Amino acid sequence: MATQTKTNTVLMTGNQAVVKAALAVGADMFSGYPITPTTEILQEWAKEAENNKDLIFLQTEDEPAAGFVMIGGVSMGKKAWTATAGVGNVLMQDPLSMAEAMRMPVVTYIGQRGGPSTGTVVYSQQELNLTRMGGNGEGLRIVYAPCSLQELYDLTIKAFNTAWKYRFPTFILSDGYLAKSYGEVDLWDVKKSDIVPTESAFLNPKTSPNNIRNCFSQEPELYDQLLKDFDDFAKMSEEVAESETLGDKKSQILVCAWGVVANSAKTAIEELQSQGISVKLFRPITMRPFPAEALQKAAEGVTDILITESANGQFGRIVRETLYGVSEAEIHRLYKPAMGVMPEEIQTRIKEIKK
Amino acid sequence: MKSPRFPDTIKEVSKPSNFCPGCGHSIILKELGSLMADMKIEKKTVFAIDIGCSLLAWDYYDVDTFQTHHGRTTATAVGMKRANPDAIILAYMGDGGGYAIGLQNLIHACYRNENIAVILVNNTMFSMTGGQMAPTTLPGEVTASTPDGVFTEDKPFYGPEMLARIAHDGAYIARAAISNPGQTQSYVKNAIQNQIDGKGFSFVEILSYCPTNWKTNAADTIKFLEEMKKTFPVGEIKK
């Protein structure tokens, strides 16, 4: 964890906070294609690049180009990143799949939108499967899920360092609501020594000539590569998986939520607490690697679990799989795909469960 | 000991290469290897390659090589060059990768005058997958996906001519044929020099052999290429 130094509190949007965080942690190249709700990332970076000639910016012809330009930049030693959403996230799987195969440390900010297809642009947690597991592989990715403006800033800084430390594609999985929210953010400076350095894969005396590929002619060659990657992923997971459990630790009712919906759930359990109803909340901060042990611990002694999300069970399936054979609690669902989940709705469901 | 006939740029341990006997890639890559050695650029160059038969070049050279995704070599090369303008970035692809799946990236790299050199090998078909129709397939040509031949009044895809229409001043665009290796080498050299001089986008299409999918013997392979040259005129189109 980077040490927080000088802090400056500023009123800004979620998208602006993400750009400030990327700059604070040494990002120096951005390529992207406009798509709501992440277009401001591209615009803000363009403005920053206008005033700082050390920053590279390219608005590309499409999302795959943005992703491959990013990878090209990373391969030459830049801290390159991109931002996209929805169907752009679908297209971005082409470069991201290559980054995953070639262990390129890329950072992608996703502002989820309602789907499938072009859908809507504000509430959604429907890009969870795609972001965690997208591509024709095993989902060797790291996915951070901020639930507030401050976390957008903090976790973006963390995402860059994690990406370059472990060399797996890393994501900040946000949504339209958070991206467009406006509020105070503490912008803290990252100490130079806390920034994980980058290195060029090419024209580097240490490694050149370097021939790298993603296409194999023999099955065992790919298999051996994957086994090594799985091993690295497992080791990384122990250090990176993160979550929080809030509320009354002894409560027999557990709410599971993530991202902005977890924020809603926090409000709900505080309100219930003031009414004398004790509830606890489990919120994963990394959606991949998933903090399975922490969830299993949170579920100990629990009789009822309410899973809530702005999707039709994408998160719920992870929760249920994690608790299979571990917890016998009854599962309740508050699934609202591409809709917001209000604290009042969560409170109502909890009261029904209590009956 | 490396053979005196091959320059140091060519990686000995990966030879013989996996290209089919008679494939044009082997000739083009040898020419390019000599050129990089002659120009003394092998330590400044990154060779980015596409998927398709060109993927087999991933370990052809003792030069930095980046195998990318199908059609995405141009975009990757753009990112590399923008990240390190001092590097010499060569993008290598087939006609399927450049003119079909990767055309959008190719057009925009040319349109923005990205300072990279693209070498596109045209053998009129998708060869790695077994010889299907490509944008460059000749009228009447029988391929695996046009078993009765492409009977069309339309002309095939004229990549260099199209790019020349949107290219900036300073761009270099040419078409060579592997039957004339000297000319091919000189056009590729011009393209690389154009990048070194910082003039912008450089592009060479090379008409090349595919006896495996053309199903031709040596004599008919040479004849097929002569037919291609009648459709696709060889020369420097923009300089």
Interface residues (C-beta under 8 A of the other chain):
Chain A: M29 S31 I56 L58 T60 E61 D62 P64 A65 G67 F68 V69 M70 I71 G72 G73 V74 S75 M76 G77 K78 A80 D94 P95 S97 M98 S200 A201 F202 L203 S208 P209 N210 N211 I212 R213 N214 C215 S217
Chain B: K11 N18 E42 K43 K44 V46 A48 I51 L55 W58 D59 Y61 D62 V63 D64 T65 F66 Q67 T68 H69 R72 A75 T76 A77 V78 G79 M80 K81 R82 A83 N84 A87 Q104 N105 I107 H108
